[in-house]
Amino acid sequence: MKPKCKIEGCENTSDTKELCPAHYMRLLRYGDPLKGGIMRAPKNSLGHCKIEGCKKNAVGLELCCTHYSKLKKYGDPLAGRINDGGTCKVDKCLEPVKSFKLCCKHYARFKKNGITTVEKWQQNGQTKAWHIDTRGYVVKYDPKNEHARGSGFVAQHREVMGIKIGRKLLKGENVHHLNGIRSDNRIENLELWAVNQPYGQRVKDLLAWADEINRIYKPIADKL
């Protein structure tokens, strides 16, 4: 009898590389067997969600589908909850907590500006303080930064990778978060991916492309 899939909470039998067919296909497609959505575990196999007051079944990391999704997107399984109990941690603020131990107002300031004390938001979030954008990425507005995109915004994960390899990321390069949490920009959680590919499939085109890839990545191979 084949052993079970090595992914925690998965009850399916393994097929290749100690993974079930579903997780193996995710590994091939995304480079991460846990990426591409939540793999639900059999009912009650992981018990209830560990968040106090939540009665839903856990699907991963002892969290239900809702809280697990929030953890991956915001780095906080409670992000978005309006009433977690208690009052805001900002001095003299008595408003109820929304998330990160902050009330709705201070949480919005923190999410947009990276700090809770900003009295007026700058237009379009154009602040040089790191903050989490609507997609869950940590960004700041710094058009003079060598890692800035055309909009003037710098994505922290791209800057961290750029510093590691010693240059700005090229067109066709992106950074993959290994644990799926977009706000977790520790260098050990990041991988450099290249998504460009040749236009032709003739042998000489493929060889030329291989030479170009070797020219670009050989100088930084020891840093990856």
C-alpha positions as CSV (number, residue, x, y, z in Angstrom):
1,M,0.0,0.0,0.0
2,K,1.3,3.4,-1.0
3,P,2.1,5.9,1.9
4,K,0.2,9.1,2.4
5,C,1.1,12.4,0.8
6,K,3.8,14.1,2.8
7,I,1.8,17.4,2.9
8,E,0.5,17.8,6.4
9,G,-3.3,17.2,6.7
10,C,-3.5,15.5,3.2
11,E,-5.0,12.0,3.4
12,N,-4.4,11.1,-0.2
13,T,-1.9,8.4,-1.2
14,S,1.5,9.6,-2.6
15,D,2.3,9.1,-6.2
16,T,5.5,11.0,-7.1
17,K,8.1,12.6,-4.9
18,E,6.0,11.6,-1.8
19,L,3.2,13.8,-3.1
20,C,-0.4,13.0,-4.1
21,P,-1.3,13.7,-7.7
22,A,-3.0,17.1,-6.8
23,H,0.0,18.4,-4.8
24,Y,2.5,17.1,-7.4
25,M,0.7,19.0,-10.2
26,R,0.9,22.1,-8.1
27,L,4.6,21.6,-7.6
28,L,5.0,21.2,-11.4
29,R,2.9,24.3,-12.2
30,Y,3.8,26.7,-9.5
31,G,7.0,25.3,-8.0
32,D,5.2,24.9,-4.7
33,P,2.8,22.1,-3.8
34,L,0.8,24.4,-1.6
35,K,0.4,27.2,-4.1
36,G,-2.7,27.7,-6.2
37,G,-5.4,27.6,-3.6
38,I,-6.2,25.7,-0.4
39,M,-6.2,22.0,-0.5
40,R,-9.0,21.0,1.8
41,A,-8.3,18.3,4.3
42,P,-10.9,15.6,5.0
43,K,-13.6,16.8,7.3
44,N,-12.5,17.0,11.0
45,S,-9.1,15.5,10.2
46,L,-7.4,18.6,11.5
47,G,-10.1,19.6,14.1
48,H,-11.5,23.1,14.4
49,C,-9.9,26.4,13.5
50,K,-7.5,27.5,16.3
51,I,-8.9,31.1,16.2
52,E,-10.9,31.7,19.3
53,G,-14.6,31.7,18.7
54,C,-14.3,30.1,15.2
55,K,-16.2,26.8,14.9
56,K,-15.2,26.0,11.3
57,N,-13.1,23.0,10.4
58,A,-9.3,23.6,9.9
59,V,-7.9,23.1,6.4
60,G,-4.2,24.0,7.0
61,L,-1.9,25.3,9.8
62,E,-4.8,24.7,12.2
63,L,-6.8,27.4,10.5
64,C,-10.2,27.4,8.6
65,C,-10.4,28.4,5.0
66,T,-11.2,32.0,5.8
67,H,-8.5,32.6,8.3
68,Y,-5.9,30.6,6.3
69,S,-6.6,32.9,3.3
70,K,-6.2,36.0,5.4
71,L,-2.9,34.6,6.7
72,K,-1.5,34.1,3.2
73,K,-2.7,37.5,2.0
74,Y,-2.0,39.8,4.9
75,G,0.3,37.8,7.2
76,D,-2.4,37.9,9.8
77,P,-5.3,35.4,10.1
78,L,-7.5,38.0,11.8
79,A,-7.1,40.8,9.2
80,G,-10.4,42.1,8.2
81,R,-12.3,41.1,11.3
82,I,-14.3,44.1,12.6
83,N,-14.6,43.1,16.3
84,D,-11.8,40.9,17.8
85,G,-12.5,42.2,21.3
86,G,-10.6,44.8,23.3
87,T,-9.7,48.3,22.4
88,C,-7.1,49.8,20.0
89,K,-3.5,49.6,21.2
90,V,-2.8,53.2,20.1
91,D,-2.5,55.5,23.2
92,K,-5.8,57.1,24.3
93,C,-7.8,55.4,21.5
94,L,-10.8,53.5,22.9
95,E,-12.2,52.2,19.6
96,P,-12.8,48.4,19.2
97,V,-10.0,46.4,17.6
98,K,-10.3,45.5,13.9
99,S,-6.9,43.8,13.3
100,F,-3.3,43.9,14.4
101,K,-4.7,45.2,17.8
102,L,-5.7,48.4,16.0
103,C,-9.1,50.0,15.5
104,C,-10.5,50.5,12.0
105,K,-9.1,54.0,11.6
106,H,-5.6,53.2,12.9
107,Y,-5.5,49.9,11.0
108,A,-6.3,51.7,7.7
109,R,-3.5,54.2,8.4
110,F,-1.1,51.5,9.2
111,K,-2.0,49.5,6.1
112,K,-1.7,52.6,3.8
113,N,1.2,54.4,5.4
114,G,3.1,51.8,7.4
115,I,2.5,53.9,10.6
116,T,-0.5,54.7,12.7
117,T,0.2,58.4,13.5
118,V,-0.3,59.9,10.1
119,E,-3.2,62.4,10.4
120,K,-3.7,62.9,6.7
121,W,-3.1,60.3,4.0
122,Q,-1.1,61.3,1.0
123,Q,-2.8,60.9,-2.3
124,N,-2.5,57.5,-4.0
125,G,-0.6,56.1,-1.0
126,Q,2.5,58.0,-2.1
127,T,4.5,57.7,1.1
128,K,8.0,56.5,1.6
129,A,7.0,54.4,4.6
130,W,6.6,50.7,3.9
131,H,2.9,49.7,3.9
132,I,0.8,46.8,2.7
133,D,-1.1,47.5,-0.5
134,T,-4.5,46.2,-1.5
135,R,-2.9,43.1,-3.0
136,G,-1.1,42.2,0.2
137,Y,2.4,43.3,-1.0
138,V,4.7,45.6,1.1
139,V,5.4,48.7,-1.0
140,K,6.5,52.3,-0.7
141,Y,6.6,55.3,-3.0
142,D,10.2,56.2,-3.9
143,P,10.6,57.0,-7.6
144,K,14.3,57.7,-7.2
145,N,15.0,54.2,-5.9
146,E,16.8,52.0,-8.4
147,H,14.2,49.2,-7.8
148,A,11.2,51.4,-8.4
149,R,8.8,50.6,-11.2
150,G,7.4,53.1,-13.7
151,S,4.7,54.1,-11.3
152,G,7.4,55.2,-8.7
153,F,6.4,52.4,-6.3
154,V,9.0,50.0,-4.9
155,A,7.9,46.4,-4.0
156,Q,9.9,45.3,-0.9
157,H,10.3,41.7,-2.2
158,R,11.8,43.0,-5.4
159,E,14.2,45.3,-3.6
160,V,15.3,42.6,-1.2
161,M,16.0,40.2,-4.1
162,G,17.7,43.0,-6.1
163,I,20.1,43.8,-3.1
164,K,20.9,40.1,-2.8
165,I,21.9,39.6,-6.5
166,G,23.5,43.0,-6.8
167,R,21.3,44.5,-9.5
168,K,17.8,45.6,-10.4
169,L,15.5,42.9,-11.6
170,L,15.2,42.6,-15.3
171,K,12.0,42.4,-17.4
172,G,10.6,38.9,-17.2
173,E,12.0,38.3,-13.7
174,N,9.8,38.1,-10.7
175,V,10.1,37.0,-7.0
176,H,8.2,34.0,-5.6
177,H,7.2,33.8,-2.0
178,L,7.9,30.3,-0.9
179,N,5.2,30.2,1.9
180,G,2.7,32.1,-0.2
181,I,2.5,35.1,2.3
182,R,3.1,38.2,0.2
183,S,4.1,40.4,3.2
184,D,6.8,37.9,4.4
185,N,9.9,39.3,2.6
186,R,12.6,37.5,4.5
187,I,15.3,36.6,2.0
188,E,15.0,32.9,2.9
189,N,11.4,33.1,1.9
190,L,12.1,34.5,-1.6
191,E,13.1,32.9,-4.9
192,L,14.1,34.5,-8.1
193,W,12.0,33.3,-11.1
194,A,12.4,34.0,-14.8
195,V,9.3,33.9,-16.9
196,N,10.7,35.0,-20.3
197,Q,11.1,32.4,-23.0
198,P,12.2,32.4,-26.7
199,Y,9.8,33.3,-29.5
200,G,11.0,30.5,-31.8
201,Q,11.6,26.9,-31.3
202,R,14.3,26.2,-33.9
203,V,17.4,24.6,-32.5
204,K,19.6,27.7,-33.2
205,D,17.0,29.9,-31.5
206,L,17.0,27.7,-28.4
207,L,20.8,27.7,-28.3
208,A,20.9,31.4,-28.6
209,W,18.4,31.7,-25.8
210,A,20.5,29.3,-23.6
211,D,23.6,31.5,-24.2
212,E,21.7,34.6,-23.2
213,I,20.3,32.9,-20.0
214,N,23.9,31.8,-19.2
215,R,25.2,35.4,-19.7
216,I,22.5,36.9,-17.4
217,Y,22.5,34.4,-14.6
218,K,26.0,32.9,-14.4
219,P,27.4,36.0,-12.6
220,I,24.8,35.8,-9.8
221,A,24.5,32.0,-9.6
222,D,26.3,31.8,-6.3
223,K,23.9,34.3,-4.8
224,L,20.7,32.3,-5.6
